[in-house]
Amino acid sequence: MPAPTYLIRSASVLGQETADILLEDGKIAAMGPHLEAPGAQVIEAQGLIALPGLVDLHTHLRQPGYEASETVETGSQAAALGGYTAVFAMANSKPVADSAAVVEQVHALGLDSGWVKVQPIGAVTKDLAGQQLADLGEMAASKAQVRVFSDDGMCVWDPAIMRRALEYVKTFDGVIAQHAQEPRLTEGAQMNEGKVSAELGLTGWPAVAEESIIARDVLLADHVGSRLHICHLSTKGSVEILRWAKERGIEVTAEVTPHHLLLTDELVRSYDPVYKVNPPLRTEEDVLALRQAVADGIIDIIGTDHAPHPAESKDCEWACAANGMTGLEQALSIIQMTLVETGYIGWADVARIMSFKPAEIGLASDQGRPLAVGEPANLVLLDPTARRTIVPADQATKGKNNPYRGMEVPGAVKATFYAGHPTVLDGALNSPRREG
Amino acid sequence: MKHLLDTKELSLADALNLLDTADYMAGVGQGDLLKLPHLQGKTVVNLFFEDSTRTRLSFEAAEKRLSADIINFAAKGSSVSKGESLKDTIQTLAAIKADAVVIRHSASGAPQRLAEAGWIDLPVLNAGDGTHAHPTQALLDAMTLRQFKAQRDRVETRGLTLEGLRVAIVGDILHSRVARSNLWLLNTLGAQVKLVAPPTLLPRYTDSWPAEIYHNLDEALESGVDAVMMLRIQKERMQAAFFPSAEEFTRFWGLTPERFAYLNSLNHETAVLHPGPMNRGLEICSQAADSPRSWVLRQVSNGVAVRMAALYLLMTGGSSQDFYPAA
């Protein structure tokens, strides 16, 4: 039996002209006005925006080892519901993804799930300990074909190790994704260092701890001529360093999370650990600088840093709570809210920062492609006029640590097509894609 | 007032209500009036997750003088060290019986979590949380300063604010919940606060704090003060490079015999306060600690009265009017 074909009627492509889109054999077979396709399943998309399937370069799927928080299955379901067709799974699992065996396991779990492409990220150092390089080449050569390496959660703080890692991955055009956090400046840190931390008596995480590592690393990347990616950039000062580095022609890219584009450290006054995240929520001034940096192209992509945790990790006092918040299922809404409706960027830019560019950085060749005939049929249909209230209990992710709970946000994903297969239809999970 | 978590949210009326009630409570345990019956049949849980002798004893004395039953729970370390969670501990104790919870915890914000997380529905009294707040300490300091002002100006304490009083708080402000709680309460009561510390022992961002900041103790004293509150300094701080040595700390930020002599040479009264326990010879010299200008022991006895007042007001919904004949 041939795979079903889908005819998407009257979608607004990247929020611009309206077209019908025919999906056949995992590809976009035709695009244009008034397409005819007998036998195709018709998806009415009047008023919906078609975007390329989203790509998240920064997801914590927690498997293996932390299945109480998330599994590849639940995390990739959440991703599909959020409009994603690919996620890069961070290496801080247990065991750490520092060997071919672990990345191949995650890769295989992703293939079994079939909701999105799951691309494992490899650790930079063994056990994220910052001492000895992980099996970088083995992971690159494995079935998982790892190209992005990160000790995320930990900073590759040793400048000599960072230099060697940057150099070594050039062999296979890899990229080091740095979690920029100077460890000595953030010992015991609980929240952004600022006027709120001063009042609350919580140990501060100063902006300079991020900025000093970014400054060092762009200079290292320049020196050795390697690709560097900065994870979850969070401060106004980091933007200035990035701007300088890009003007100088250094091969550096940067990401920002949806939460750093919306939430501020004022929320910590509640001492509710749902707002505890690393890097911490910063100030209004930082939020506005980050939005402008996306508009200016200084920040290249949106990475969710989706970090699910079991309830007990947050149902406690602030100091003993885990860092992190979920993100996949409302990332697109938060971007619409903070960047599109505020006029910083348009929908074509959303496609760039949430799909094209992250795929390019991660070298995911079949992802982040334009919506054009002959391209892989990875796309999402978004209703930008919808308004919905975030209810963590209704989400697919196991993590209910959602800082937007109860908030009304714009936009709803109506359908997600992954290689021509609808993983999400009518705003709900449909079925995973099976290789065939 | 449902809880007493911090002094920042206390209104002037709340603060005066607490202090006026405390003035009455100060007489309990003296003379004929040994105890009050107001909390008879009620149970107060004392949850101490951090070593504390003075504050715990002070709360216990306050509870006993109000005839409350007491459940003491002490866990060194805390749930941070992987024991039972705070939620399970408090729900267990509440299931035994509790009408109010007194909590001391090393984690800033733990009392607010008890009050707001939905784990229990009981009045929560903060007995000191991390480096955040210590409201009963600030209240006992304010009570003491009010007594000082009343004595100096020969007026009654009841209804008195601290308007016009200049108070220097000296030492490790950064790690001090006492300093933070005093900052807000003293301002609410109309006092002028001067914080004195090396930059390493102040938060980096204090622009929004209602206080004058000094890095030089002599300048602060010369600017005119009516009271100096010396904070306890932990010697271990110098391992983390907050200051070079204990000797240097004393020389620059200690109430030394020389500085105390300077205060004595002025022709106005200056009160000396310290929340205890004192490091004699480090942040405060014995001459100052043992002098008639020292209010340190009055602070301790006032502590019991203030805690009685807080327990009474939170647990009965009463007011200071209950103890004074209607005007």
Interface residues (C-beta under 8 A of the other chain):
Chain A: Q190 E193 G194 K195 S197 A198 E199 L200 G201 L202 T203 G204 P206 S270 Y271 D272 E312 D315 C316 E317 W318 A319 C320
Chain B: K8 S78 S79 V80 S85 L86 K87 H105 S106 A107 S108 G109 A110 Q112 R113 E116 A117 D129 G130 T131 H132 A133 R177 R180 P203 R204 Y205 T206 D207 S208 W209
